[in-house]
Amino acid sequence: MQRIKQIAENRDIDALKREVHDLKGTCGNMGFVGISSLAQDIHDACKSDDLGLAIHKLKNLDSMNQRVMDWLDKHKSELPEETKTADS
């Protein structure tokens, strides 16, 4: 999230497109459809060279990420041991 914010602040549309593409895939693979869909919307805005729209959509990313992190924290005990990290 920090990297995405920094990239957006630097207005680097190509780097933003790459980062949200990775986020989309990772969250999609984990079943976090909402954040994956939002990442796709941001990616599409970047592909259309609409940095303003991409940055506007990024405003929702923090709250969605926090919901995912809260869910993961709540369900951490149910995750396989190899998926747990010291900072999760």
FIVEX-959674 format. One record per atom (N, C-alpha, C): x, y, z; residue number from 0. Coordinates in Angstrom, 1 decimal, m for minus. Layout:
N
        X        Y        Z    nr
        X        Y        Z   NUM
...
! end
This chain:
88
        X        Y        Z    nr
      0.8     m1.2      0.0     0
      0.0      0.0      0.0     0
      0.9      1.3      0.0     0
      1.9      1.2      0.8     1
      2.8      2.4      0.8     1
      3.4      2.7     m0.5     1
      3.9      1.6     m1.2     2
      4.5      1.7     m2.5     2
      3.4      2.3     m3.5     2
      2.2      1.8     m3.5     3
      1.2      2.3     m4.4     3
      0.9      3.8     m4.1     3
      0.9      4.2     m2.8     4
      0.7      5.6     m2.5     4
      1.8      6.5     m3.0     4
      3.0      6.0     m2.8     5
      4.2      6.8     m3.3     5
      4.2      6.9     m4.8     5
      3.9      5.9     m5.5     6
      3.8      5.9     m6.9     6
      2.7      6.9     m7.4     6
      1.6      6.9     m6.7     7
      0.5      7.8     m7.1     7
      0.9      9.3     m6.8     7
      1.6      9.5     m5.7     8
      2.1     10.8     m5.4     8
      3.1     11.3     m6.5     8
      3.9     10.4     m7.0     9
      4.9     10.7     m8.0     9
      4.2     10.8     m9.4     9
      3.0     10.4     m9.5    10
      2.2     10.5    m10.7    10
      2.8      9.6    m11.8    10
      3.3      8.5    m11.4    11
      3.9      7.5    m12.4    11
      2.9      6.5    m12.8    11
      2.2      6.8    m13.9    12
      1.1      6.0    m14.3    12
      1.5      4.5    m14.7    12
      2.6      4.4    m15.3    13
      3.1      3.1    m15.7    13
      3.4      2.2    m14.5    13
      4.1      2.8    m13.5    14
      4.4      2.0    m12.3    14
      3.1      1.7    m11.5    14
      2.2      2.6    m11.5    15
      0.9      2.4    m10.8    15
      0.2      1.3    m11.5    15
      0.2      1.3    m12.8    16
     m0.5      0.2    m13.5    16
      0.1     m1.2    m13.2    16
      1.4     m1.3    m13.1    17
      2.1     m2.5    m12.7    17
      1.7     m3.0    m11.3    17
      1.8     m2.0    m10.4    18
      1.5     m2.4     m9.0    18
      0.1     m2.8     m8.7    18
     m0.9     m2.1     m9.3    19
     m2.3     m2.5     m9.1    19
     m2.6     m3.8     m9.9    19
     m1.9     m4.1    m10.9    20
     m2.0     m5.4    m11.6    20
     m1.6     m6.5    m10.7    20
     m0.5     m6.3    m10.0    21
      0.0     m7.4     m9.1    21
     m1.0     m7.5     m7.9    21
     m1.5     m6.4     m7.4    22
     m2.5     m6.4     m6.3    22
     m3.8     m7.1     m6.7    22
     m4.2     m6.8     m7.9    23
     m5.4     m7.5     m8.5    23
     m5.2     m9.0     m8.5    23
     m4.1     m9.4     m9.0    24
     m3.9    m10.9     m9.1    24
     m3.8    m11.5     m7.7    24
     m3.0    m10.9     m6.9    25
     m2.8    m11.5     m5.5    25
     m4.1    m11.6     m4.8    25
     m4.9    m10.5     m4.8    26
     m6.1    m10.5     m4.0    26
     m7.2    m11.4     m4.7    26
     m7.2    m11.4     m6.0    27
     m8.1    m12.3     m6.7    27
     m7.8    m13.8     m6.3    27
     m6.5    m14.1     m6.3    28
     m6.1    m15.5     m6.0    28
     m6.5    m15.9     m4.5    28
     m6.6    m14.9     m3.7    29
     m6.9    m15.1     m2.3    29
     m8.4    m15.1     m2.0    29
     m9.2    m14.7     m3.0    30
    m10.6    m14.6     m2.9    30
    m11.1    m13.3     m2.4    30
    m10.3    m12.2     m2.4    31
    m10.7    m10.9     m2.0    31
    m11.2    m10.2     m3.2    31
    m12.4    m10.5     m3.6    32
    m13.0    m10.0     m4.9    32
    m13.1     m8.5     m4.9    32
    m13.5     m7.9     m3.8    33
    m13.8     m6.5     m3.8    33
    m12.5     m5.7     m4.1    33
    m11.5     m6.0     m3.4    34
    m10.2     m5.2     m3.6    34
     m9.6     m5.6     m5.0    34
     m9.8     m6.8     m5.4    35
     m9.3     m7.2     m6.7    35
    m10.0     m6.4     m7.8    35
    m11.3     m6.3     m7.7    36
    m12.1     m5.6     m8.6    36
    m11.7     m4.1     m8.7    36
    m11.5     m3.5     m7.5    37
    m11.1     m2.1     m7.4    37
     m9.7     m1.9     m8.1    37
     m8.8     m2.9     m7.8    38
     m7.5     m2.8     m8.5    38
     m7.6     m2.9    m10.0    38
     m8.6     m3.7    m10.5    39
     m8.8     m3.8    m11.9    39
     m9.3     m2.5    m12.5    39
    m10.2     m1.8    m11.7    40
    m10.7     m0.5    m12.1    40
     m9.6      0.5    m12.2    40
     m8.7      0.5    m11.2    41
     m7.6      1.4    m11.2    41
     m6.6      1.1    m12.4    41
     m6.4     m0.2    m12.6    42
     m5.6     m0.6    m13.7    42
     m6.2     m0.1    m15.1    42
     m7.5     m0.3    m15.2    43
     m8.1      0.1    m16.5    43
     m8.0      1.6    m16.7    43
     m8.1      2.4    m15.6    44
     m8.0      3.8    m15.7    44
     m6.5      4.2    m16.1    44
     m5.6      3.5    m15.6    45
     m4.2      3.7    m16.0    45
     m4.0      3.3    m17.5    45
     m4.6      2.2    m17.9    46
     m4.4      1.8    m19.3    46
     m5.0      2.9    m20.3    46
     m6.0      3.6    m19.8    47
     m6.7      4.6    m20.6    47
     m6.0      6.0    m20.4    47
     m4.8      6.0    m19.7    48
     m4.1      7.2    m19.4    48
     m4.9      8.2    m18.7    48
     m5.8      7.8    m17.8    49
     m6.6      8.7    m17.0    49
     m6.1      8.6    m15.5    49
     m5.0      9.3    m15.3    50
     m4.4      9.3    m14.0    50
     m5.3      9.9    m12.9    50
     m6.1     10.9    m13.3    51
     m7.0     11.5    m12.4    51
     m8.1     10.5    m11.8    51
     m8.6      9.7    m12.7    52
     m9.6      8.7    m12.3    52
     m8.9      7.6    m11.5    52
     m7.7      7.2    m11.9    53
     m7.0      6.2    m11.1    53
     m6.8      6.7     m9.7    53
     m6.3      7.9     m9.5    54
     m6.1      8.4     m8.2    54
     m7.4      8.6     m7.4    54
     m8.4      9.0     m8.1    55
     m9.7      9.1     m7.4    55
    m10.2      7.7     m6.9    55
    m10.0      6.7     m7.7    56
    m10.4      5.3     m7.3    56
     m9.5      4.8     m6.2    56
     m8.2      5.3     m6.1    57
     m7.3      4.8     m5.1    57
     m7.8      5.2     m3.7    57
     m8.6      6.3     m3.6    58
     m9.1      6.7     m2.3    58
     m9.9      5.6     m1.6    58
    m10.4      4.7     m2.3    59
    m11.2      3.6     m1.7    59
    m10.3      2.4     m1.3    59
     m9.1      2.4     m1.8    60
     m8.2      1.3     m1.6    60
     m7.8      1.1     m0.1    60
     m7.6      2.2      0.6    61
     m7.2      2.2      2.0    61
     m8.2      1.5      2.9    61
     m9.5      1.9      2.7    62
    m10.5      1.3      3.5    62
    m10.8     m0.2      3.2    62
    m10.7     m0.5      1.9    63
    m10.8     m1.9      1.5    63
     m9.7     m2.7      2.0    63
     m8.5     m2.2      1.9    64
     m7.3     m2.9      2.5    64
     m7.4     m3.1      4.0    64
     m7.9     m2.1      4.7    65
     m8.1     m2.3      6.1    65
     m9.1     m3.4      6.5    65
    m10.2     m3.5      5.7    66
    m11.1     m4.5      5.9    66
    m10.5     m5.9      5.7    66
     m9.7     m6.0      4.6    67
     m9.0     m7.3      4.4    67
     m8.0     m7.6      5.5    67
     m7.3     m6.6      6.0    68
     m6.3     m6.9      7.1    68
     m7.1     m7.2      8.3    68
     m8.2     m6.6      8.6    69
     m9.0     m6.9      9.8    69
     m9.5     m8.4      9.7    69
    m10.0     m8.7      8.5    70
    m10.5    m10.1      8.3    70
     m9.3    m11.1      8.5    70
     m8.2    m10.8      7.9    71
     m7.1    m11.7      8.1    71
     m6.6    m11.9      9.5    71
     m6.6    m10.8     10.3    72
     m6.2    m10.8     11.7    72
     m7.2    m11.6     12.5    72
     m8.5    m11.5     12.2    73
     m9.6    m12.2     12.9    73
     m9.5    m13.7     12.6    73
     m9.1    m14.1     11.4    74
     m9.1    m15.5     11.0    74
     m7.7    m16.1     10.9    74
     m6.7    m15.4     11.5    75
     m5.3    m15.8     11.4    75
     m5.1    m17.2     12.0    75
     m5.9    m17.5     13.1    76
     m5.7    m18.8     13.7    76
     m6.2    m20.0     12.8    76
     m7.0    m19.7     11.8    77
     m7.5    m20.7     10.9    77
     m6.6    m20.9      9.7    77
     m5.6    m20.1      9.5    78
     m4.8    m20.2      8.4    78
     m3.7    m21.2      8.6    78
     m3.3    m21.9      7.5    79
     m2.2    m22.8      7.6    79
     m0.9    m22.1      8.2    79
     m0.2    m22.8      9.0    80
      1.0    m22.3      9.7    80
      2.0    m21.6      8.7    80
      2.2    m22.2      7.5    81
      3.2    m21.6      6.6    81
      2.7    m20.2      6.0    81
      1.5    m19.9      6.2    82
      1.0    m18.6      5.6    82
      1.1    m17.5      6.7    82
      1.4    m17.8      7.9    83
      1.5    m16.8      9.0    83
      2.9    m16.2      9.0    83
      3.0    m14.9      9.2    84
      4.3    m14.3      9.3    84
      4.3    m13.5     10.6    84
      5.5    m13.1     11.0    85
      5.7    m12.4     12.3    85
      4.9    m11.1     12.3    85
      4.8    m10.5     11.2    86
      4.1     m9.1     11.2    86
      2.7     m9.2     10.7    86
      2.1    m10.4     10.6    87
      0.7    m10.5     10.1    87
     m0.3    m10.5     11.3    87
! end
